[in-house]
Amino acid sequence: MTVSMRPAAVEDLEEILALEEDTFVSDAWSRPQMASELASPHTSYLVVVDDVEGVVGYGGVLAPSGSEDADIQTIAVAPSFRRAGLGRAIMAELIGAARLAGAERVFLEVREDNPAARALYADLGFVAIGVRPHYYQPDDVDAIVMRLEFEPPADAGVGPVGAS
């Protein structure tokens, strides 16, 4: 398998939706929701493309310029491509895009019943900060809210020597 990652384009909508519906069977995003996400100037979406299978992963982050907060909107990897580091790679790119947009922290929601995703996010530095009861419908599954705080630059808040 040969995979590559690139920014998502409107032309990827059909393949993204197919993977969305396969991954999130009961609570997949609708075509208008996903089309709006891909077209928004405040989001960064990317796709992982296999030279045979097409789009096998995608993810997006809402990171409006000038906002201190960013939010991972969605991420999915096709089952046959999981456990190969693609989810981690997508997350690294999304976190980088948030930081580049000026965010100081990134939030996400993850299903309480998805220990693999929760472990990945924790390994990336996210910490659980709350629960949204009954968030995922119609499955009636709680969402764990997680946050990643960026470390300030090493020289942040340090003025010139002798400054008062």
N, C-alpha and C positions, 0 to 999 in steps of 0.2 A: 504494500500500500504506500502510495505517495500522497501526503497531505500537505496543504499549504494554508496559510491564514491570510485573509485580506479584509479590507473594509467591506461591509455588506452594501449591496446596491438594490435598487427597487426591483431589478430583474431577478433577484434571489428570492423574492417574496413567496413564490409557489413552493420552492424547496424548503424554505424556512417553515412555512405553514405545515407542510407534510410532516416534518420532524417535530414541530410543536404538537401536532395532533397525536402523533405516535407516542410522544414522551408524556404529555400532560392530558391524557385521554379525557378525563372528566372535567377539567378546568382549563382547557387550551384557550389561548387568546384568539379572538375573532380576526378575520381578514381586515376589517377596518381598523381595529386596534393595532395590529402589527404594521399595516401600511402607514399609519400615522406615526408610529415609533420610528420606522425607517426614514421617514421624510422630515422628522423634527430636527431643527437646528440645535436643539439642546441635548440630543442623544448621540452616542457613538455605538454603532453596531458593527460586529464583525462576523465573518463566517469562516469555518474550517471546511476546506473542499478536498475531497479525495478524487484522484484523477479518473476513477472508475465509478464510484458511487455518487459523486456530486457533493452537495452540502451534507456534512456529517456532524456538524456542530455549529453553534452560533451563540452569541451573547450580546447584551446591550447594557449600557449604563446611561442614566440620566445625570448629566453634569452641566447645568446651566453656567455659562461664563459669569464669573463674579460671585457665585454662590459658594459658601463654605461647605455645603453638604452635597453629596452625590448619592445616587441610589442604583444598585444593580437591579435592573428591570427583569431580566430573564437570562437563563443560560441552559443549554441542552446539548448533550452529546449522544449520538446514535448508540444503541446498546452494543453493537459489534465493535465499536471504537472506544468503549470505556476502558478504564484501568490502564490507559496508555499515556496519561499525562495531558490529554487535550483539555480537560476541564480546568486544570491548574494553569495551563498556558492561556486559555481564554480569560480566566480571572485576572492573571497578571497583566494582560493587555487592557482589560477594562479598568483595573485599578490605576494603571499608568495613565489612561485617558482622563480619569477623574482628577488625578493629581495635576496633569497638564492643564486642565481647565481651571485650576486654582482651588479645588476642594481641599478641605482640611480633614474631612472624615467621609467614610463611605458606609452606607447602610444597606442591609438586605433583609429579606424574609426568607426563611427556609422551612419546609414542612417538618413538623416535629417527628414524623415517622420516616425521615430520610437521614439515617445516621451517617451514611457515606458522605453526603454533601455537607452535613454539619461538621464532620471531622476535617474535610478539606478546608472549609472556611476557617475553622479554628487554627489549623496549621498555617494558614495565610495571615493569621494575626487578628481575625475577627473575634469579638467576645459577645456572648449573649447578654442582652440588656433588657429583654422583656418578652412577653408572650402576647400574641393577638389570638384570643380564643375563637375557635370556629372560623378561622380566616379562609381556609381552602374549602370551597363549596363546589359541588354538593357532597363532598366526602366528609365534611364536618371535622377537619383536621386543624389543629392549632398551628400557628406560625411562630417560630422563634425569631425574634428580631435581633439582628447582630450588627455590630458596629466595628469599623476599623478606623482608628485614629492615626493620622500621619505624624511622624516625629517632626518637630520643627527643625529647620536647618541648624547645623552646629553653631553657626554664628548668629542665629536669631536673637535679637534683643541685646546684643553686645555692641556697645558703641565704641568710638575711638578711645584710646587710653587717655585718661585725664578728663573725659567728658563727665559732666554732672547733670 
